[in-house]
Amino acid sequence: MKRLVTALGVAACIAVTVTGCKPGDDIGSPTKSPSVTVTSTGTANTTGAPASTPANSTTTGTTGTPATAGGGKCLDLTSPVVTRAVGNIDTYYGKDLVAVRGTDAKLGNCPKLMWVEAELRGGTASSPEQVLFFDADGFLRTDTDRNTAFTSVVGSTDNTVSVAYRWLNKNDANANPTGGPVTVVYTLNGKTITASGNVPSQSLAEGPKATTTAPTTTQPTSTQPATSTPAATTTTVSHCDSATPDMLQGVANMQYGSQLVQPFTIGNIQCAGDWAIGTTVSSAAQPARVAFHYTGGGWSAVAVGSGFICRDTGMPAATASSFGC
């Protein structure tokens, strides 16, 4: 009988390829199953319990076909997802906005964050427009809840989109804005988009004004003594905490990229209030410095080179002197 048991044990070792059998093992004793490590992007699942998706988990879908796809592209301006998102934007004096340009990547190389520029149907250069953001699952948000004008996407990476805002200054021709540009970088993190700065208030387009009846006012029966209000004190707020090398280098590349010898790397920054000077690293192919001004809610490059005079950019003399410029 013992020989029969041993023979059966040897046969089991031959039939089963799992390691662990050797002569002398007690075939009748239970053996431990090999441990298995399961890696999950969500909460670990206990053995025997049904798998579940954590409430805070997100599915990017970047490895599949985006909901915005069409015609071999990651984003099709005529896809239902895009047209529905654009169609939900409020009309402007009864006119709709339409998608005119967007992410042009081909399927198989889709960025995590995609964009669409929507402009007023039949509008002009100064007509309202908006930038819409999408991921592989669909629409996320617009750049702002207000229409802007003279707005354009000037750059993008896998998870960022850079938008430049311009505006008309006094005496500007309607199609030739001199205000700005101020570049805001929008970054996707999960399902949340964060902006590197505020959209300049000067670039916000006025919406249609509601027709209202002027209220009836009652004049006072007596004249109140005049009171004087002390003049408000203007305080310069420092924005130097946002003047990081990466931020200013990105702004300089977007505005003056064609004039800069690459690789262009800012290594030293001097900052005071709403003015800054960035200087290239010592190993740069072409040493240069860039003057920046914080205006309209973001940093903007106002001069680049090695011989410009800081005061010519509007920089206060005291600030220019402190920069040695």
Secondary structure per residue as TSV (DSSP state, phi and psi in degrees):
chain	resnum	aa	ss	phi	psi
A	1	M	-	360.0	-42.9
A	2	K	H	-61.6	-37.0
A	3	R	H	-65.9	-36.2
A	4	L	H	-64.3	-42.5
A	5	V	H	-63.4	-43.3
A	6	T	H	-62.9	-41.3
A	7	A	H	-62.6	-41.4
A	8	L	H	-63.2	-39.0
A	9	G	H	-64.0	-42.4
A	10	V	H	-63.7	-40.0
A	11	A	H	-62.4	-39.1
A	12	A	H	-63.1	-40.8
A	13	C	H	-65.5	-33.4
A	14	I	H	-72.7	-40.1
A	15	A	H	-74.6	-32.2
A	16	V	-	-100.4	127.6
A	17	T	-	-92.0	-1.3
A	18	V	S	-67.1	133.9
A	19	T	T	-68.0	156.7
A	20	G	T	127.9	-20.0
A	21	C	-	-86.1	134.5
A	22	K	-	-154.1	158.2
A	23	P	T	-56.6	134.8
A	24	G	T	100.6	-13.8
A	25	D	-	-64.9	146.0
A	26	D	-	-83.3	100.5
A	27	I	T	-63.8	-28.8
A	28	G	T	-78.3	-8.8
A	29	S	S	-92.9	140.6
A	30	P	-	-67.7	142.9
A	31	T	-	-110.4	152.5
A	32	K	-	-74.4	139.1
A	33	S	-	-72.3	146.3
A	34	P	-	-62.0	137.9
A	35	S	-	-71.7	146.1
A	36	V	-	-126.2	126.6
A	37	T	-	-100.2	123.6
A	38	V	-	-109.7	123.6
A	39	T	-	-97.6	127.3
A	40	S	-	-130.2	148.1
A	41	T	S	-80.6	-11.3
A	42	G	S	-111.2	-154.0
A	43	T	S	-74.1	139.6
A	44	A	-	-60.2	142.9
A	45	N	-	-101.3	133.6
A	46	T	-	-80.0	151.7
A	47	T	T	-59.8	129.1
A	48	G	T	89.7	-14.7
A	49	A	S	-89.9	143.8
A	50	P	-	-66.3	141.8
A	51	A	-	-66.9	146.1
A	52	S	-	-140.6	157.0
A	53	T	-	-96.8	124.9
A	54	P	-	-60.1	150.4
A	55	A	T	-63.1	-29.6
A	56	N	T	-98.8	11.5
A	57	S	-	-83.4	155.1
A	58	T	-	-130.3	150.0
A	59	T	-	-113.2	112.4
A	60	T	-	-78.8	-33.9
A	61	G	-	69.6	16.0
A	62	T	T	-68.2	-21.3
A	63	T	T	-84.0	-12.7
A	64	G	S	-105.0	-160.3
A	65	T	-	-90.3	122.1
A	66	P	-	-61.9	152.5
A	67	A	T	-63.9	-20.2
A	68	T	T	-90.2	-1.2
A	69	A	-	-70.1	159.1
A	70	G	B	172.4	144.7
A	71	G	T	62.1	29.1
A	72	G	T	81.7	0.7
A	73	K	B	-107.4	155.3
A	74	C	S	-65.6	-31.8
A	75	L	-	-135.6	120.1
A	76	D	-	-107.3	122.6
A	77	L	T	-60.8	-20.4
A	78	T	T	-101.5	6.4
A	79	S	S	-67.2	151.0
A	80	P	H	-56.8	-36.6
A	81	V	H	-63.8	-43.7
A	82	V	H	-70.4	-47.9
A	83	T	H	-63.9	-34.9
A	84	R	H	-67.3	-43.0
A	85	A	H	-64.0	-44.2
A	86	V	H	-66.7	-37.7
A	87	G	H	-66.5	-20.0
A	88	N	T	-82.5	-7.3
A	89	I	S	-74.1	136.1
A	90	D	-	-57.4	144.1
A	91	T	-	-70.0	160.5
A	92	Y	B	-118.5	106.4
A	93	Y	T	52.7	39.9
A	94	G	T	85.2	-3.2
A	95	K	B	-100.6	141.7
A	96	D	-	-86.3	160.2
A	97	L	E	-96.4	147.0
A	98	V	E	-129.9	148.1
A	99	A	E	-72.5	127.7
A	100	V	E	-117.2	-24.8
A	101	R	E	-159.5	161.5
A	102	G	E	-171.8	-172.0
A	103	T	-	-52.9	131.7
A	104	D	-	-112.0	16.6
A	105	A	-	-70.5	150.2
A	106	K	B	-88.0	153.6
A	107	L	T	-56.5	139.9
A	108	G	T	98.5	-13.3
A	109	N	S	-139.6	44.9
A	110	C	-	-83.6	132.3
A	111	P	-	-72.6	160.5
A	112	K	S	-70.2	-34.7
A	113	L	S	-113.9	122.8
A	114	M	E	-117.6	162.4
A	115	W	E	-140.3	158.6
A	116	V	E	-140.6	135.2
A	117	E	E	-98.5	126.2
A	118	A	E	-114.9	130.3
A	119	E	E	-122.0	162.3
A	120	L	E	-65.7	132.0
A	121	R	T	-62.1	122.8
A	122	G	T	71.9	19.8
A	123	G	-	-84.2	-176.6
A	124	T	-	-114.9	-175.2
A	125	A	T	-60.7	-30.3
A	126	S	T	-95.5	5.9
A	127	S	S	-72.8	157.6
A	128	P	-	-62.3	148.8
A	129	E	E	-152.2	166.0
A	130	Q	E	-144.0	155.9
A	131	V	E	-109.7	128.8
A	132	L	E	-111.2	143.6
A	133	F	E	-114.7	141.9
A	134	F	E	-135.4	152.3
A	135	D	E	-118.1	-169.4
A	136	A	T	-63.8	-22.7
A	137	D	T	-89.9	-14.1
A	138	G	E	140.8	-157.2
A	139	F	E	-72.2	139.9
A	140	L	E	-109.3	-59.1
A	141	R	E	-172.7	173.1
A	142	T	E	-98.9	167.1
A	143	D	S	-65.7	-33.7
A	144	T	-	-152.8	158.9
A	145	D	S	-84.2	4.1
A	146	R	S	-119.0	149.7
A	147	N	-	-68.4	149.2
A	148	T	B	-125.1	172.5
A	149	A	S	-131.6	159.0
A	150	F	S	54.6	44.9
A	151	T	E	-110.9	140.8
A	152	S	E	-152.7	146.3
A	153	V	E	-79.4	124.9
A	154	V	E	-113.2	-1.8
A	155	G	E	179.9	160.3
A	156	S	E	-160.4	155.0
A	157	T	-	-127.4	-162.9
A	158	D	S	-61.6	-38.6
A	159	N	S	-129.2	17.2
A	160	T	E	-133.3	152.7
A	161	V	E	-135.1	128.4
A	162	S	E	-103.3	125.3
A	163	V	E	-118.5	129.0
A	164	A	E	-101.6	132.4
A	165	Y	E	-114.8	132.7
A	166	R	E	-126.7	167.7
A	167	W	E	-157.5	163.1
A	168	L	-	-83.1	129.3
A	169	N	-	-93.8	170.6
A	170	K	T	-58.2	135.4
A	171	N	T	74.9	4.8
A	172	D	-	-71.7	145.0
A	173	A	-	-67.0	151.3
A	174	N	T	-58.7	-29.0
A	175	A	T	-109.0	14.4
A	176	N	-	-134.6	75.7
A	177	P	-	-73.4	139.4
A	178	T	-	-109.1	-6.5
A	179	G	E	-77.4	134.8
A	180	G	E	82.7	-158.7
A	181	P	E	-83.2	152.0
A	182	V	E	-112.7	125.3
A	183	T	E	-102.5	127.9
A	184	V	E	-114.3	129.0
A	185	V	E	-100.4	123.0
A	186	Y	E	-101.3	126.7
A	187	T	E	-119.5	131.8
A	188	L	E	-93.2	128.5
A	189	N	E	-133.5	101.4
A	190	G	T	71.8	-114.2
A	191	K	T	-111.8	7.2
A	192	T	E	-106.1	133.8
A	193	I	E	-109.1	126.5
A	194	T	E	-114.5	146.4
A	195	A	E	-105.6	144.0
A	196	S	S	-74.2	-15.0
A	197	G	S	-167.2	-176.7
A	198	N	-	-87.0	148.4
A	199	V	-	-68.7	128.2
A	200	P	-	-56.9	131.3
A	201	S	G	-63.3	-27.5
A	202	Q	G	-66.7	-22.6
A	203	S	G	-89.4	-6.1
A	204	L	B	-75.2	128.9
A	205	A	-	-83.3	143.2
A	206	E	-	-74.1	138.7
A	207	G	-	-88.7	173.4
A	208	P	-	-59.6	138.1
A	209	K	-	-92.3	133.2
A	210	A	-	-70.2	145.8
A	211	T	-	-83.9	117.7
A	212	T	-	-128.8	160.5
A	213	T	-	-92.7	128.8
A	214	A	-	-60.0	133.6
A	215	P	-	-68.3	149.9
A	216	T	-	-83.8	127.4
A	217	T	-	-109.0	148.0
A	218	T	-	-108.0	122.9
A	219	Q	-	-74.0	142.0
A	220	P	-	-66.3	149.4
A	221	T	S	-84.5	-12.1
A	222	S	S	-135.1	154.0
A	223	T	-	-92.2	124.4
A	224	Q	-	-83.7	146.7
A	225	P	-	-62.1	141.3
A	226	A	-	-68.1	140.6
A	227	T	-	-119.1	147.7
A	228	S	-	-105.3	141.7
A	229	T	-	-107.6	125.0
A	230	P	-	-61.7	144.8
A	231	A	-	-63.2	139.0
A	232	A	-	-71.9	142.5
A	233	T	-	-89.7	125.7
A	234	T	-	-84.3	123.3
A	235	T	-	-115.4	126.6
A	236	T	-	-80.4	122.4
A	237	V	-	-90.1	133.0
A	238	S	-	-80.9	135.3
A	239	H	-	-116.3	21.0
A	240	C	G	-66.9	-22.4
A	241	D	G	-65.7	-23.0
A	242	S	G	-96.3	-3.2
A	243	A	-	-86.3	64.0
A	244	T	-	-83.9	156.7
A	245	P	H	-56.3	-42.6
A	246	D	H	-63.8	-42.7
A	247	M	H	-63.2	-52.3
A	248	L	H	-67.7	-35.7
A	249	Q	H	-63.8	-41.1
A	250	G	H	-63.8	-41.6
A	251	V	H	-63.3	-44.2
A	252	A	H	-62.9	-41.9
A	253	N	H	-65.1	-37.3
A	254	M	H	-70.7	-35.2
A	255	Q	H	-92.2	-32.3
A	256	Y	H	-127.2	22.5
A	257	G	G	-53.2	-38.2
A	258	S	G	-70.8	-16.7
A	259	Q	G	-100.1	-7.0
A	260	L	S	-100.0	136.4
A	261	V	-	-82.2	122.7
A	262	Q	S	-92.2	149.6
A	263	P	S	-74.0	138.1
A	264	F	-	-110.4	115.2
A	265	T	-	-131.4	123.1
A	266	I	E	-85.2	125.8
A	267	G	E	-113.3	-23.1
A	268	N	E	-132.2	136.3
A	269	I	E	-129.3	131.4
A	270	Q	E	-110.6	132.4
A	271	C	E	-141.1	140.9
A	272	A	E	-149.8	114.8
A	273	G	T	64.7	-112.3
A	274	D	T	-114.7	25.7
A	275	W	E	-128.4	147.6
A	276	A	E	-151.7	152.7
A	277	I	E	-124.8	126.8
A	278	G	E	-110.7	133.1
A	279	T	E	-117.5	139.0
A	280	T	E	-67.5	159.6
A	281	V	-	-66.2	159.4
A	282	S	T	-63.8	-24.7
A	283	S	T	-89.1	7.6
A	284	A	-	-62.1	144.3
A	285	A	S	-62.9	-34.7
A	286	Q	S	-137.3	102.0
A	287	P	-	-58.4	138.0
A	288	A	-	-157.5	166.0
A	289	R	E	-133.8	154.5
A	290	V	E	-130.5	133.4
A	291	A	E	-95.5	136.1
A	292	F	E	-125.2	147.3
A	293	H	E	-131.7	131.3
A	294	Y	E	-87.2	112.6
A	295	T	E	-148.0	144.5
A	296	G	T	65.1	22.2
A	297	G	T	94.6	11.3
A	298	G	E	-166.7	166.8
A	299	W	E	-81.5	141.7
A	300	S	E	-136.7	135.8
A	301	A	E	-78.1	131.4
A	302	V	E	-116.1	-13.8
A	303	A	E	-162.1	147.2
A	304	V	E	-143.1	145.1
A	305	G	E	140.9	-155.7
A	306	S	S	-128.2	-9.1
A	307	G	S	-122.3	8.2
A	308	F	-	-73.4	156.0
A	309	I	-	-100.3	122.0
A	310	C	G	-58.4	-38.4
A	311	R	G	-65.4	-23.1
A	312	D	G	-69.8	-16.7
A	313	T	G	-88.0	-2.8
A	314	G	T	98.7	1.4
A	315	M	-	-68.8	132.4
A	316	P	-	-56.5	146.5
A	317	A	H	-59.5	-40.1
A	318	A	H	-64.5	-39.8
A	319	T	H	-67.5	-44.0
A	320	A	H	-60.8	-39.6
A	321	S	H	-65.2	-39.4
A	322	S	H	-67.2	-26.4
A	323	F	T	-84.5	-8.3
A	324	G	T	68.2	35.0
A	325	C	-	-122.8	360.0
